[in-house]
Amino acid sequence: MSKKITFDSAGFPRFDENGEYKTDLNTNRVDRFYLDGEELKDKYSGKTDKQIEELENAAHLTMVAQLEAQDIAIRAEKGLEE
């Protein structure tokens, strides 16, 4: 379910007549927003869901490559074959 929140020029969320947050940003990411006191903030300000997904995928691939390099180094140090 998308949460629709609108931010004013200062970056503060606007509320509709029911007191609900409004936005011009449609997202299905429940982890995107967080409350800082009474203020709702966007952890990924200025990025689309697709851009966030691409960044997370790149970070995951980097982590996997680093773990593989560590594994190779440990095996070489112990004289183990792959």
ChimeraX commands (.cxc) that place a marker at each C-alpha (Angstrom):
marker #1 position 0.00,0.00,0.00 radius 0.5
marker #1 position 1.40,3.38,-0.99 radius 0.5
marker #1 position 1.62,6.18,1.55 radius 0.5
marker #1 position 1.03,9.60,0.02 radius 0.5
marker #1 position 2.80,12.49,1.73 radius 0.5
marker #1 position 3.28,16.07,0.48 radius 0.5
marker #1 position 6.16,18.18,1.66 radius 0.5
marker #1 position 6.21,21.96,1.64 radius 0.5
marker #1 position 9.19,23.94,0.33 radius 0.5
marker #1 position 10.88,23.70,3.75 radius 0.5
marker #1 position 10.64,19.91,3.66 radius 0.5
marker #1 position 7.90,19.54,6.26 radius 0.5
marker #1 position 5.00,17.15,5.60 radius 0.5
marker #1 position 1.57,18.54,4.87 radius 0.5
marker #1 position -1.62,17.07,6.31 radius 0.5
marker #1 position -4.97,16.57,4.60 radius 0.5
marker #1 position -8.32,17.50,6.17 radius 0.5
marker #1 position -8.36,14.20,8.10 radius 0.5
marker #1 position -4.98,14.86,9.69 radius 0.5
marker #1 position -3.30,12.26,7.48 radius 0.5
marker #1 position 0.09,12.88,5.90 radius 0.5
marker #1 position -0.07,13.77,2.20 radius 0.5
marker #1 position 2.73,13.43,-0.34 radius 0.5
marker #1 position 3.47,13.74,-4.01 radius 0.5
marker #1 position 5.74,10.70,-3.62 radius 0.5
marker #1 position 4.18,7.29,-4.15 radius 0.5
marker #1 position 6.09,4.45,-2.56 radius 0.5
marker #1 position 5.59,0.87,-1.50 radius 0.5
marker #1 position 8.64,0.96,0.79 radius 0.5
marker #1 position 7.49,0.85,4.39 radius 0.5
marker #1 position 11.07,1.52,5.55 radius 0.5
marker #1 position 11.33,4.80,3.64 radius 0.5
marker #1 position 9.85,7.10,6.29 radius 0.5
marker #1 position 10.57,7.52,9.98 radius 0.5
marker #1 position 9.41,9.84,12.73 radius 0.5
marker #1 position 11.88,12.23,14.29 radius 0.5
marker #1 position 9.87,13.48,17.24 radius 0.5
marker #1 position 6.72,14.84,15.59 radius 0.5
marker #1 position 8.38,15.26,12.19 radius 0.5
marker #1 position 8.06,12.62,9.46 radius 0.5
marker #1 position 11.30,12.28,7.51 radius 0.5
marker #1 position 12.28,10.48,4.31 radius 0.5
marker #1 position 15.48,8.43,4.70 radius 0.5
marker #1 position 15.96,8.46,0.93 radius 0.5
marker #1 position 15.07,12.06,0.12 radius 0.5
marker #1 position 15.28,12.85,-3.58 radius 0.5
marker #1 position 15.51,9.21,-4.70 radius 0.5
marker #1 position 12.90,7.03,-6.35 radius 0.5
marker #1 position 12.16,3.52,-5.10 radius 0.5
marker #1 position 13.98,2.14,-8.18 radius 0.5
marker #1 position 17.11,4.20,-7.39 radius 0.5
marker #1 position 17.04,2.96,-3.79 radius 0.5
marker #1 position 16.72,-0.64,-4.98 radius 0.5
marker #1 position 19.68,-0.18,-7.35 radius 0.5
marker #1 position 21.81,1.26,-4.52 radius 0.5
marker #1 position 20.89,-1.63,-2.22 radius 0.5
marker #1 position 21.68,-4.17,-4.95 radius 0.5
marker #1 position 25.07,-2.56,-5.58 radius 0.5
marker #1 position 25.84,-2.57,-1.84 radius 0.5
marker #1 position 24.87,-6.25,-1.63 radius 0.5
marker #1 position 27.08,-7.18,-4.59 radius 0.5
marker #1 position 29.99,-5.26,-3.07 radius 0.5
marker #1 position 29.55,-7.09,0.23 radius 0.5
marker #1 position 29.43,-10.49,-1.51 radius 0.5
marker #1 position 32.61,-9.68,-3.47 radius 0.5
marker #1 position 34.40,-8.61,-0.27 radius 0.5
marker #1 position 33.37,-11.81,1.51 radius 0.5
marker #1 position 34.57,-13.89,-1.43 radius 0.5
marker #1 position 37.93,-12.09,-1.42 radius 0.5
marker #1 position 38.27,-12.72,2.33 radius 0.5
marker #1 position 37.44,-16.40,1.83 radius 0.5
marker #1 position 40.08,-16.73,-0.91 radius 0.5
marker #1 position 42.68,-15.02,1.29 radius 0.5
marker #1 position 41.91,-17.29,4.25 radius 0.5
marker #1 position 42.07,-20.41,2.07 radius 0.5
marker #1 position 45.39,-19.29,0.57 radius 0.5
marker #1 position 46.79,-18.57,4.03 radius 0.5
marker #1 position 45.80,-22.04,5.24 radius 0.5
marker #1 position 46.98,-23.70,2.04 radius 0.5
marker #1 position 43.54,-24.99,1.16 radius 0.5
marker #1 position 42.43,-25.70,-2.39 radius 0.5
marker #1 position 39.25,-24.18,-3.77 radius 0.5
marker link #1:1,2 radius 0.2
marker link #1:2,3 radius 0.2
marker link #1:3,4 radius 0.2
marker link #1:4,5 radius 0.2
marker link #1:5,6 radius 0.2
marker link #1:6,7 radius 0.2
marker link #1:7,8 radius 0.2
marker link #1:8,9 radius 0.2
marker link #1:9,10 radius 0.2
marker link #1:10,11 radius 0.2
marker link #1:11,12 radius 0.2
marker link #1:12,13 radius 0.2
marker link #1:13,14 radius 0.2
marker link #1:14,15 radius 0.2
marker link #1:15,16 radius 0.2
marker link #1:16,17 radius 0.2
marker link #1:17,18 radius 0.2
marker link #1:18,19 radius 0.2
marker link #1:19,20 radius 0.2
marker link #1:20,21 radius 0.2
marker link #1:21,22 radius 0.2
marker link #1:22,23 radius 0.2
marker link #1:23,24 radius 0.2
marker link #1:24,25 radius 0.2
marker link #1:25,26 radius 0.2
marker link #1:26,27 radius 0.2
marker link #1:27,28 radius 0.2
marker link #1:28,29 radius 0.2
marker link #1:29,30 radius 0.2
marker link #1:30,31 radius 0.2
marker link #1:31,32 radius 0.2
marker link #1:32,33 radius 0.2
marker link #1:33,34 radius 0.2
marker link #1:34,35 radius 0.2
marker link #1:35,36 radius 0.2
marker link #1:36,37 radius 0.2
marker link #1:37,38 radius 0.2
marker link #1:38,39 radius 0.2
marker link #1:39,40 radius 0.2
marker link #1:40,41 radius 0.2
marker link #1:41,42 radius 0.2
marker link #1:42,43 radius 0.2
marker link #1:43,44 radius 0.2
marker link #1:44,45 radius 0.2
marker link #1:45,46 radius 0.2
marker link #1:46,47 radius 0.2
marker link #1:47,48 radius 0.2
marker link #1:48,49 radius 0.2
marker link #1:49,50 radius 0.2
marker link #1:50,51 radius 0.2
marker link #1:51,52 radius 0.2
marker link #1:52,53 radius 0.2
marker link #1:53,54 radius 0.2
marker link #1:54,55 radius 0.2
marker link #1:55,56 radius 0.2
marker link #1:56,57 radius 0.2
marker link #1:57,58 radius 0.2
marker link #1:58,59 radius 0.2
marker link #1:59,60 radius 0.2
marker link #1:60,61 radius 0.2
marker link #1:61,62 radius 0.2
marker link #1:62,63 radius 0.2
marker link #1:63,64 radius 0.2
marker link #1:64,65 radius 0.2
marker link #1:65,66 radius 0.2
marker link #1:66,67 radius 0.2
marker link #1:67,68 radius 0.2
marker link #1:68,69 radius 0.2
marker link #1:69,70 radius 0.2
marker link #1:70,71 radius 0.2
marker link #1:71,72 radius 0.2
marker link #1:72,73 radius 0.2
marker link #1:73,74 radius 0.2
marker link #1:74,75 radius 0.2
marker link #1:75,76 radius 0.2
marker link #1:76,77 radius 0.2
marker link #1:77,78 radius 0.2
marker link #1:78,79 radius 0.2
marker link #1:79,80 radius 0.2
marker link #1:80,81 radius 0.2
marker link #1:81,82 radius 0.2
view
